[in-house]
């Protein structure tokens, strides 16, 4: 009787394989269902955007990358002071703008991003399949890499989040390999690129790695300072001019934009939930006191979550998941391309030790990787702007509840003893 090749035999009794398959099946089924749904609405019912796609406007594909490339190029030539991101992020786009053909520049960025995504999925999600069920492992890796909504949306926009993703992947890898100083440098670069990865300094505090904490802060300041000086020399604009423009763009322009429905069309921040819900109920946008109250709420929430990570949580995938959730939920705007960062904690979860809550976590993670914009609520804002935050909050609550429930059971057992 012929035996099955070991390269295609999958041990479904292994929890890591079950996690990987559940996430993969959720991604494939969810993305396929959404594709069919939007295809029917667009082709047969003749509905326009946004009902004909779960991505952005078809005619504006890769606009983020090409637009940022143009702005960086104009800045380097001294024609405009409009910076797409921080001085550090702008300087990186400036390097790409030196490539004479924009499509080649985007191709190189996309290739680098793709290699990192595939490496993470193959090395962590398909970890128990390599050498035992290689074909299945390749299918799992390919399915998540090519069909998950955050990856598709990030590529469709051509957003610079791909660079931040690679920096945070490097930080996570180095941190877990106990190469803390290099991890601190990678985190410093990520913070210099965009400020919100600063949430991960909590990990150095939790592990009492004060030297590495200092390195991360110094690296962030150093990268930003060097980039600002370089841009000033090349463009002819003074350092104060560049810093003032960056401040106005970051703290004035973005905060104002966060009060519009367009900022939350493909978004998942808690402020987006407040903005859209308030608009649906009252017909108006949130007031200044509401914005102030949200800032207080976000700060208190982050402090409480950080205290929990520092004091109680020692499981790596849970620590990273909680901090990634804070990074995605608490800003005034969080566009759906930032969901791509969840591939990192998902990879850590996929190879973690057996947990009785495996099925629930895998399902929640899988749902975060599929399009959920089935019903338009107002203008171009859909149900996804409520569902993604709800899923992230559910994961946070489950992790915290599981920790204290386990502690309660343990204390009860000790009391009976």
C-alpha positions, -999 to 999 in steps of 0.1 A, spaced: 0 0 0 16 33 -10 25 57 18 19 95 17 49 116 11 62 132 43 64 165 25 26 166 22 16 149 54 1 174 80 -2 165 116 -36 181 126 -32 170 162 -4 196 166 -18 228 180 5 250 160 -8 235 127 -44 239 138 -37 276 146 -20 282 112 -48 264 93 -76 282 111 -60 316 104 -53 307 68 -88 293 62 -104 325 77 -82 347 55 -90 327 23 -127 324 30 -131 360 42 -112 376 14 -129 354 -13 -163 362 1 -156 399 1 -142 398 -34 -174 381 -47 -196 405 -28 -179 436 -42 -176 420 -77 -214 414 -78 -221 450 -66 -197 465 -91 -202 444 -122 -238 432 -120 -254 459 -99 -233 487 -114 -226 503 -80 -197 528 -79 -169 531 -54 -167 522 -26 -192 494 -31 -173 479 -60 -141 472 -41 -128 466 -6 -96 486 -15 -92 523 -23 -102 540 -55 -90 518 -84 -77 548 -104 -54 559 -75 -34 527 -70 1 532 -55 -7 569 -50 8 572 -15 42 560 -27 44 581 -59 30 611 -42 55 609 -13 82 603 -38 73 635 -57 71 656 -25 105 643 -13 120 651 -47 107 686 -47 120 691 -12 155 679 -21 156 704 -50 145 732 -28 112 738 -46 89 729 -18 90 723 20 62 698 20 75 667 38 55 635 34 65 623 69 92 630 95 126 642 84 139 607 88 111 592 67 113 620 42 151 614 38 144 577 30 119 587 3 145 612 -9 169 583 -15 143 564 -35 135 596 -55 171 594 -68 162 563 -88 153 577 -122 123 554 -128 95 556 -102 82 521 -110 116 507 -103 118 525 -70 84 512 -60 94 477 -72 124 476 -49 104 488 -19 77 462 -27 102 434 -31 119 442 2 85 443 20 74 410 3 106 392 14 101 402 50 64 392 50 71 358 35 101 352 58 79 359 89 51 337 78 73 308 67 96 309 97 68 313 123 33 305 111 44 275 90 71 265 115 58 230 122 51 223 86 87 227 72 101 193 64 70 175 75 43 191 53 63 215 31 36 218 5 10 228 30 34 252 46 40 269 13 3 271 7 -3 287 41 25 312 36 13 321 1 -23 324 11 -17 348 40 9 368 21 -13 373 -10 -48 373 3 -48 391 37 -65 424 35 -39 445 54 -12 433 29 -34 439 -1 -44 474 11 -9 484 20 4 474 -15 -26 490 -32 -19 523 -15 19 519 -18 21 534 16 54 540 34 41 518 63 60 490 45 92 505 57 79 509 93 68 473 92 103 461 83 118 482 111 94 468 136 99 433 123 137 438 128 131 451 163 109 422 173 134 396 159 164 412 176 145 417 209 134 381 211 169 369 202 181 389 233 202 412 211 188 441 230 211 469 219 206 463 182 168 460 189 170 494 206 186 509 175 159 494 153 132 507 175 148 541 176 147 541 138 110 531 138 102 559 163 122 584 141 101 573 111 67 576 129 62 584 166 37 558 176 61 528 177 73 545 209 48 523 227 74 495 226 98 512 250 74 497 276 91 463 269 125 477 279 110 491 311 92 458 318 125 439 315 144 466 333 168 472 304 176 508 312 206 510 289 186 497 260 159 522 268 184 550 266 198 536 234 164 536 218 156 572 228 191 584 217 188 565 184 154 581 177 167 616 184 200 609 165 183 595 134 159 625 133 186 651 139 209 637 112 181 634 87 170 670 94 205 683 90 209 663 57 177 676 43 186 712 53 220 710 36 205 695 4 173 715 1 186 749 13 158 752 39 169 760 75 165 734 103 139 756 121 119 759 89 118 721 84 110 714 120 82 740 121 67 725 89 69 690 104 52 702 136 24 719 117 18 689 94 19 664 123 0 682 151 -22 706 132 -30 691 98 -35 656 109 -56 664 139 -79 685 117 -81 657 92 -90 632 119 -123 651 124 -135 642 88 -152 611 77 -126 605 50 -100 599 77 -119 569 89 -132 554 57 -105 527 58 -97 531 95 -98 515 129 -89 540 156 -112 544 186 -114 581 178 -128 571 144 -155 551 162 -164 582 183 -164 605 152 -185 583 130 -210 574 158 -213 610 169 -219 620 133 -246 593 128 -264 603 160 -261 641 159 -252 650 123 -223 670 136 -186 663 143 -170 661 177 -163 693 196 -130 705 210 -139 694 246 -146 659 232 -111 658 215 -95 669 248 -114 642 267 -103 616 241 -66 626 246 -70 621 283 -87 587 277 -60 576 253 -32 586 277 -49 569 307 -56 537 286 -20 535 275 -7 540 311 -30 513 324 -21 489 296 16 496 300 13 490 338 -3 456 330 24 447 306 51 457 331 36 442 361 18 411 350 23 399 314 53 377 306 42 359 275 59 374 245 31 372 219 6 387 244 30 415 253 35 424 217 -2 420 208 -12 444 236 13 471 225 5 467 188 -32 471 198 -25 503 216 -4 515 186 -34 509 163 -64 519 185 -53 550 203 -41 575 177 -66 600 162 -63 582 128 -53 547 120 -56 537 84 -61 500 75 -26 497 60 -13 498 96 -31 465 103 -2 449 84 18 452 117 -5 425 132 14 399 111 41 402 137 21 393 169 2 367 148 35 351 139 45 350 175 11 336 185 12 309 158 44 293 173 36 299 210 29 271 234 -5 254 236 -32 275 251 -68 265 258 -80 298 242 -62 290 209 -93 287 188 -107 321 199 -75 340 195 -68 324 160 -103 333 149 -100 369 161 -66 373 144 -80 358 112 -109 382 111 -85 411 115 -69 400 82 -101 400 61 -122 428 46 -152 436 67 -168 466 48 -201 450 39 -225 478 49 -220 515 43 -229 535 74 -225 571 63 -208 585 32 -179 561 24 -175 548 59 -185 512 64 -190 487 92 -152 479 91 -145 511 110 -164 496 140 -156 459 136 -117 462 135 -116 482 167 -141 458 183 -119 428 174 -88 445 187 -105 454 220 -118 419 222 -83 405 220 -70 429 246 -98 421 270 -94 383 264 -56 385 272 -62 405 304 -92 384 315 -73 352 309 -44 363 330 -65 373 360 -89 343 356 -59 320 357 -46 338 388 -80 334 405 -81 297 398 -45 293 411 -53 312 443 -85 292 448 -65 260 445 -39 272 470 -67 282 494 -82 247 492 -48 231 498 
